[in-house]
Amino acid sequence: MSGSPPPTGGFVRRVGQFQATAINMSQMCGIGPFVTIPLMVAAFGGPQAVIGFVAGAVLALCDGLVWAELGASMPGSGGSYVYLRQAFQYRTGRLMPFLFVWTAMLFIPLIMSTGVVGFVQYLGYLAPGLGRTEGDLIGLGVIVLVVVLLWRGIEHIARITAVMWTVMIASVLLVIVAAATDFSPHLAFTYPAHAFDLTSDHFWLGFAGGLTIGIYDYLGYNTTAYMGAEIKNPGRTLPRSILFSILGIMAIYLLLQIGTLGVVDWHRMTDPHDIASTSVASAVLEETWGKGAADTVTVLILVTAFASVFTGLLGGSRVPYDAARDRVFFRPYERLHPKHRFPMLGLATMGVITAVGFLIGRHTDLATLIQLLTTVMVIVQALAQIVALSVLRRRQPELPRPYRMWLYPLPSVVAFAGWCVIYGYADENSPGRHPIEWSLAWLALGCVAFLVWARTEKVWPFGAKEVSEEYDVVAVS
């Protein structure tokens, strides 16, 4: 199939290396570090919170290597759906890919909703009198605008994303440079007593909470894997976009975290009445370059938040398309826009769920929303996909693998352990919210939906479905 044109009526490969990396980085960075630095400090109880970002980077890198090999081998639209469909067809038939799409329809929009919550938080710095109702309406308006902008062809979206990526880099670098001009090592590296007591339950509870926040900040390194059918030369571009974006964001986050802790006293970040607890980047600029500079950079951060929601829904809306086209999900999701060739119902559905998640986050708290979305995605996506990599190596050794995981299986083992820590400590890190129970309830509801779908399609749900199509892993002009 090398060099063959894209199938008639399907996606078109128009996203190159720079645009693919920009899409990942825009989704990864976004508003995340600007709203989670105070949450990380609260989890660890001091500036040793930098451990959380390092741990999150290690987990993202190991898990990213899983995505890199699978994405390069099977660059179709839908990401994990494609990989789970291939790996688990032998035992559970259509169940695993269906459950992945079902859970993705929840956790991807929830990730986007945290970006909108962060957008409204930083908007509150520019408009201190912004009320809850006004903030809710503005957040909902942002979601509508994102969906409207995505209602067009991928070639136009790629150009918009490149511009947003530039703004994102500018906003982060300005905060880092501002922090460097007034950096205090005493603030950044003075730790409370017993901060590194590895025998303390408090440390490991904080570590699990910090790891959850850390991996949330890195989520998005896999966005282009969901768009595999639209990536030029995916066998090379996909792995590079994943690895480049993780390494780049890792460096940015460490500089941002350490720089912020060297300007703003960490105690301020734990005070809900202090602006540093909700708009810490603005607080850094205000401390260093004054209110005018803080206002300017806050506007750039708002654009960055918007970009993260934009790129997240761009990739996420492609997830149910491939499943519906293969008759492994509800059929209406396979319909593409007749002119611009994007999945209409997938985008609309995720837009609605993003709006609901935003309202939940606004009326509970951001930490609860992060804990819920990470817990929902662990079983069916994170853990099952790691298993899928090993299953495919054993079951399909002849599958073309333009990229193979370095040091296999060590990264898989580290990633598996990290996700288990996040899931195992979920209820303790979110007391009274019961994220584990909610995730299991959603999974059970997915099983019911699976049986309903099977009845609608009139198929035996657990029958094996051989899937052995080839993928074009060479550049298409």
Salt bridges, closest charged atoms under 4 A:
GLU69 OE1 - ARG393 NH2 2.72
GLU69 OE2 - ARG401 NE 3.40
ASP136 OD1 - ARG362 NE 2.89
ASP136 OD2 - HIS363 NE2 2.98
GLU155 OE1 - ARG14 NH1 2.75
GLU155 OE2 - HIS156 NE2 3.59
GLU230 OE1 - ARG318 NE 3.19
ASP265 OD1 - HIS267 ND1 2.79
ASP274 OD2 - ARG268 NE 2.95
GLU287 OE2 - ARG268 NH1 3.13
ASP295 OD1 - LYS291 NZ 2.80
ASP322 OD1 - ARG325 NH2 2.37
ASP326 OD2 - ARG85 NH1 2.06
GLU334 OE2 - ARG327 NH1 3.11
ASP365 OD2 - ARG433 NH2 3.44
GLU457 OE2 - ARG331 NE 2.97
GLU469 OE2 - ARG85 NH2 2.64
